[in-house]
Amino acid sequence: MGAVELRDKWIQSIGKVDDRFLRMIDALYESYVKDETDFFDELPKEIQELIDEGLEEVKLGKVRTHSEVIADYKEKYNIVS
């Protein structure tokens, strides 16, 4: 059954269900909608600002590869692999 058929089925059925069922469906829907909310919006403002700052640095090319960072640490701490 496709989405259109499911919608039609529930539109026809909505008047036949009891209060308890409607509350369960409402709770399920609210949970579903909340899951679609971008988690970023729920982060503390300070964290959002730090993420935005990091993304801006990426756009400006102020990044280093993992290999570069590891090489620096190996040199700094005299690690031979």
Backbone torsions as a table, in degrees:
resi	resn	phi	psi	omega
1	MET	NA	128.6	-179.1
2	GLY	-83.8	177.0	-177.1
3	ALA	-61.9	-40.9	-178.9
4	VAL	-63.9	-43.2	179.5
5	GLU	-65.6	-40.2	178.2
6	LEU	-63.4	-43.0	178.2
7	ARG	-60.9	-46.6	179.3
8	ASP	-60.3	-42.1	179.5
9	LYS	-59.8	-46.0	-176.8
10	TRP	-73.8	-31.1	175.4
11	ILE	-63.0	-41.7	179.0
12	GLN	-71.7	-33.1	-174.1
13	SER	-84.4	-20.1	-170.6
14	ILE	-58.5	-32.6	179.8
15	GLY	-78.0	-10.2	-175.4
16	LYS	-99.2	-11.6	-174.4
17	VAL	-90.8	158.1	-179.1
18	ASP	-87.0	173.4	-178.3
19	ASP	-57.5	-44.6	-178.4
20	ARG	-59.5	-44.5	-179.9
21	PHE	-64.0	-42.5	178.7
22	LEU	-61.4	-40.6	178.0
23	ARG	-64.5	-39.4	178.7
24	MET	-65.6	-43.0	179.3
25	ILE	-65.0	-40.0	178.1
26	ASP	-61.9	-43.9	179.0
27	ALA	-63.3	-41.7	178.2
28	LEU	-62.7	-44.4	179.5
29	TYR	-62.8	-45.6	179.3
30	GLU	-60.6	-40.1	177.9
31	SER	-64.1	-41.3	179.9
32	TYR	-64.7	-45.9	-179.6
33	VAL	-64.0	-40.6	179.3
34	LYS	-63.0	-38.5	178.8
35	ASP	-64.1	-25.8	179.1
36	GLU	-81.6	-13.5	178.8
37	THR	-66.2	136.3	179.7
38	ASP	-66.3	123.0	-178.0
39	PHE	-59.2	-26.4	-179.1
40	PHE	-56.2	-40.2	-178.6
41	ASP	-65.1	-21.7	-178.6
42	GLU	-92.5	-6.3	178.5
43	LEU	-74.6	152.9	174.8
44	PRO	-59.1	148.7	-176.7
45	LYS	-55.3	-39.5	-179.5
46	GLU	-61.7	-40.6	-179.8
47	ILE	-68.2	-41.6	177.5
48	GLN	-58.3	-43.0	-179.9
49	GLU	-64.9	-40.2	178.2
50	LEU	-65.0	-40.7	177.9
51	ILE	-64.3	-45.1	178.5
52	ASP	-60.5	-40.2	178.2
53	GLU	-62.6	-43.9	178.3
54	GLY	-63.2	-41.3	178.2
55	LEU	-64.4	-37.3	177.6
56	GLU	-65.2	-40.6	177.9
57	GLU	-63.1	-37.3	176.6
58	VAL	-62.0	-45.7	179.7
59	LYS	-59.7	-34.9	-179.1
60	LEU	-83.6	-1.9	178.7
61	GLY	80.7	15.2	-179.9
62	LYS	-86.6	62.4	-179.2
63	VAL	-134.6	160.0	175.7
64	ARG	-132.3	147.8	179.4
65	THR	-75.8	161.3	176.6
66	HIS	-57.9	-42.8	-179.8
67	SER	-59.8	-40.1	179.2
68	GLU	-65.7	-43.2	-179.9
69	VAL	-64.5	-45.5	179.7
70	ILE	-62.1	-42.2	179.3
71	ALA	-61.4	-41.3	178.3
72	ASP	-62.5	-43.8	179.9
73	TYR	-66.9	-38.8	177.7
74	LYS	-62.5	-41.5	179.0
75	GLU	-67.8	-46.0	-177.8
76	LYS	-61.4	-40.9	-176.1
77	TYR	-103.5	12.3	175.9
78	ASN	53.2	50.2	-179.2
79	ILE	-97.9	128.1	177.4
80	VAL	-110.2	128.1	-179.5
81	SER	-112.0	NA	NA
